[in-house]
Amino acid sequence: MDTLETRLERLERRCRRMQGLTFSALALAGLGLGAAALRTSPELVGGELVASRLVLQDARGQQRALLGLDDSGSAGLVLNDGQGRPRALLGVAEDGSPRLRFATAEGESLAELTVYSDEAPRLTLSKRGGVDLFAVGLQVDGSSRLELADADGRPRAILGADENGSPGLLLVDRRGQPRVELRVSPADDASLRVEGRDGEVFRAPAVIQ
């Protein structure tokens, strides 16, 4: 069974692969949807309005909402502020993953809810600059995780439960080294491990110097 430290490393690798999408997807979505489907005009079919792009404008002619398809066929709804800047996105990616995202005026993600593989939802809260400070989600294997990060985006507290429902808490220092680990095993055995700055380790039910 994987330890909390192993799961943390695996999750960090996965987040790094998705990081490029997280910071700029709102702006790209607005551009992609805006460029799509001007080739066809809306038409009425069986009493329904059929179109591949719908734009809503305010009284000043500013684009406030855009519903449409991008070049890959992904559907999305982008909501803009009074200056025409995309601030909210509801979309479904090409792989079928639904996503809800809220951003700053500059397009930096502040909050995002995504569902992966039909069974792995993940919610992240970020500060300006794209640094994730809070994340909670379920994994495909049935495990769950809650992360609290410092100002630089380094996970410092990880609370989770493995696929068997066994809980664990991991506290990490600024260098990424685990310092406190509290676990309850599937057999309901509890363990505690604390490492000091000088390398001294306290372990319960046993103490190791």
C-alpha positions as CSV (number, residue, x, y, z in Angstrom):
1,M,0.0,0.0,0.0
2,D,1.4,3.4,-0.9
3,T,2.4,5.8,1.8
4,L,1.1,9.4,2.0
5,E,4.5,10.5,0.8
6,T,4.4,8.3,-2.3
7,R,0.9,9.6,-3.1
8,L,2.0,13.2,-2.7
9,E,4.9,12.7,-5.1
10,R,2.5,11.1,-7.7
11,L,0.0,13.9,-7.3
12,E,2.6,16.6,-7.7
13,R,3.8,15.0,-11.0
14,R,0.2,15.0,-12.2
15,C,-0.4,18.6,-11.2
16,R,2.8,19.8,-13.0
17,R,1.6,18.2,-16.2
18,M,-1.7,20.1,-16.0
19,Q,-0.2,23.4,-14.7
20,G,0.1,25.0,-18.2
21,L,-3.6,24.5,-18.8
22,T,-4.6,25.9,-15.4
23,F,-3.1,29.4,-15.8
24,S,-4.2,30.4,-19.3
25,A,-7.2,28.3,-20.3
26,L,-9.8,31.0,-19.7
27,A,-8.2,33.4,-22.2
28,L,-7.6,30.6,-24.7
29,A,-11.1,29.3,-24.3
30,G,-12.5,32.7,-25.1
31,L,-10.4,33.1,-28.2
32,G,-11.1,29.5,-29.3
33,L,-14.8,29.8,-29.0
34,G,-14.8,33.2,-30.6
35,A,-13.0,32.0,-33.7
36,A,-15.2,28.9,-34.2
37,A,-18.2,28.4,-36.4
38,L,-18.7,31.7,-38.2
39,R,-19.0,29.5,-41.3
40,T,-22.7,28.7,-40.6
41,S,-25.7,30.9,-39.8
42,P,-28.3,30.1,-37.2
43,E,-31.3,28.3,-38.5
44,L,-34.6,27.1,-37.1
45,V,-35.0,23.3,-37.2
46,G,-38.2,21.8,-35.8
47,G,-38.8,24.9,-33.7
48,E,-35.3,25.0,-32.3
49,L,-32.6,27.5,-33.0
50,V,-29.5,25.6,-34.2
51,A,-26.2,27.4,-34.2
52,S,-22.6,26.6,-33.3
53,R,-21.9,30.0,-31.6
54,L,-24.1,32.4,-29.5
55,V,-22.9,35.8,-28.4
56,L,-24.7,38.0,-25.8
57,Q,-23.9,41.7,-25.7
58,D,-24.8,44.4,-23.2
59,A,-26.3,47.8,-24.0
60,R,-22.9,49.2,-24.9
61,G,-22.2,46.5,-27.4
62,Q,-19.7,44.7,-25.1
63,Q,-19.5,41.0,-25.4
64,R,-20.7,39.5,-22.0
65,A,-21.3,35.8,-22.8
66,L,-20.2,33.4,-25.4
67,L,-21.6,29.9,-25.9
68,G,-20.1,27.8,-28.6
69,L,-17.6,25.1,-29.8
70,D,-13.9,25.4,-30.3
71,D,-11.9,23.8,-33.2
72,S,-11.6,20.5,-31.4
73,G,-15.4,20.3,-30.9
74,S,-15.3,21.0,-27.1
75,A,-18.4,23.0,-25.9
76,G,-18.1,25.9,-23.5
77,L,-19.7,28.9,-22.0
78,V,-17.5,31.9,-21.2
79,L,-18.8,34.8,-19.1
80,N,-17.1,38.2,-19.4
81,D,-17.0,41.2,-17.1
82,G,-18.0,44.7,-18.1
83,Q,-14.7,45.2,-20.0
84,G,-15.1,42.1,-22.1
85,R,-12.5,40.1,-20.1
86,P,-13.3,36.4,-19.5
87,R,-14.0,35.7,-15.8
88,A,-15.9,32.4,-15.7
89,L,-15.8,29.3,-17.8
90,L,-18.1,26.3,-17.9
91,G,-16.9,23.7,-20.4
92,V,-16.5,20.1,-21.4
93,A,-13.0,19.1,-22.7
94,E,-12.4,16.9,-25.7
95,D,-11.9,13.9,-23.4
96,G,-15.3,14.5,-21.7
97,S,-14.0,16.1,-18.5
98,P,-16.4,18.9,-17.3
99,R,-14.7,22.0,-15.8
100,L,-15.9,25.1,-14.0
101,R,-13.3,27.9,-13.6
102,F,-13.3,31.4,-12.2
103,A,-10.4,33.8,-13.0
104,T,-9.0,37.3,-12.4
105,A,-9.4,40.1,-14.9
106,E,-6.0,39.0,-16.3
107,G,-7.2,35.4,-16.9
108,E,-5.4,33.8,-13.9
109,S,-7.4,30.9,-12.4
110,L,-8.6,31.5,-8.8
111,A,-10.9,28.6,-8.4
112,E,-11.4,25.5,-10.5
113,L,-13.6,22.4,-10.3
114,T,-12.8,19.5,-12.7
115,V,-14.0,16.0,-12.9
116,Y,-11.5,13.5,-14.4
117,S,-12.3,10.0,-15.7
118,D,-16.0,10.3,-14.7
119,E,-15.1,9.6,-11.0
120,A,-12.3,11.9,-9.8
121,P,-13.5,15.4,-9.0
122,R,-10.9,18.0,-7.8
123,L,-11.4,21.5,-6.5
124,T,-8.5,23.9,-6.3
125,L,-8.3,27.5,-4.9
126,S,-5.4,29.7,-6.0
127,K,-4.0,33.1,-5.3
128,R,-3.1,35.7,-8.0
129,G,-0.1,34.4,-9.9
130,G,-1.5,30.9,-10.3
131,V,-0.3,29.4,-7.1
132,D,-2.6,26.7,-5.7
133,L,-3.1,27.2,-2.0
134,F,-6.0,24.7,-1.4
135,A,-6.9,21.5,-3.2
136,V,-9.3,18.7,-2.4
137,G,-10.2,15.8,-4.5
138,L,-11.0,12.1,-5.0
139,Q,-8.7,9.8,-7.0
140,V,-9.7,7.1,-9.4
141,D,-8.7,4.4,-7.0
142,G,-11.2,5.7,-4.4
143,S,-8.7,7.5,-2.2
144,S,-9.2,11.1,-1.2
145,R,-6.9,14.0,-0.4
146,L,-7.0,17.5,1.0
147,E,-3.9,19.8,0.6
148,L,-2.9,23.1,2.2
149,A,0.0,24.8,0.6
150,D,2.2,27.8,1.5
151,A,2.5,31.1,-0.4
152,D,4.9,29.4,-2.9
153,G,2.5,26.6,-3.7
154,R,4.4,23.9,-1.7
155,P,2.0,21.4,0.0
156,R,2.6,21.7,3.7
157,A,-0.3,19.7,5.2
158,I,-1.9,16.7,3.5
159,L,-4.9,15.0,4.9
160,G,-6.2,11.9,3.1
161,A,-7.6,8.5,3.1
162,D,-6.5,5.6,1.0
163,E,-8.6,3.3,-1.1
164,N,-9.5,1.3,2.0
165,G,-10.7,4.4,3.9
166,S,-7.7,4.4,6.2
167,P,-6.9,8.1,7.2
168,G,-3.5,9.8,7.4
169,L,-2.1,13.2,8.1
170,L,1.3,14.4,6.7
171,L,3.0,17.7,7.7
172,V,5.9,18.8,5.5
173,D,8.6,21.4,6.0
174,R,9.7,24.1,3.6
175,R,12.1,21.8,1.9
176,G,9.4,19.2,1.1
177,Q,10.6,16.8,3.8
178,P,7.9,15.0,5.8
179,R,8.2,15.9,9.5
180,V,5.0,14.6,11.1
181,E,3.0,11.5,9.9
182,L,-0.1,10.2,11.7
183,R,-1.8,7.2,10.3
184,V,-4.5,4.6,11.0
185,S,-4.0,1.3,9.2
186,P,-6.7,-0.8,7.7
187,A,-6.4,-3.0,10.8
188,D,-7.1,0.1,12.9
189,D,-3.6,0.3,14.2
190,A,-2.5,3.9,14.9
191,S,1.0,5.2,14.3
192,L,2.8,8.5,14.8
193,R,6.2,9.6,13.5
194,V,7.8,12.9,14.3
195,E,11.2,14.0,13.0
196,G,13.1,16.9,14.5
197,R,15.4,19.4,12.8
198,D,18.4,17.5,14.1
199,G,17.2,14.2,12.6
200,E,16.0,12.7,15.9
201,V,12.9,10.6,15.3
202,F,10.1,9.9,17.7
203,R,7.8,7.0,16.7
204,A,4.8,5.7,18.5
205,P,4.3,3.1,19.8
206,A,8.1,2.8,19.7
207,V,10.7,5.6,20.2
208,I,13.8,5.6,17.9
209,Q,16.7,7.8,18.7
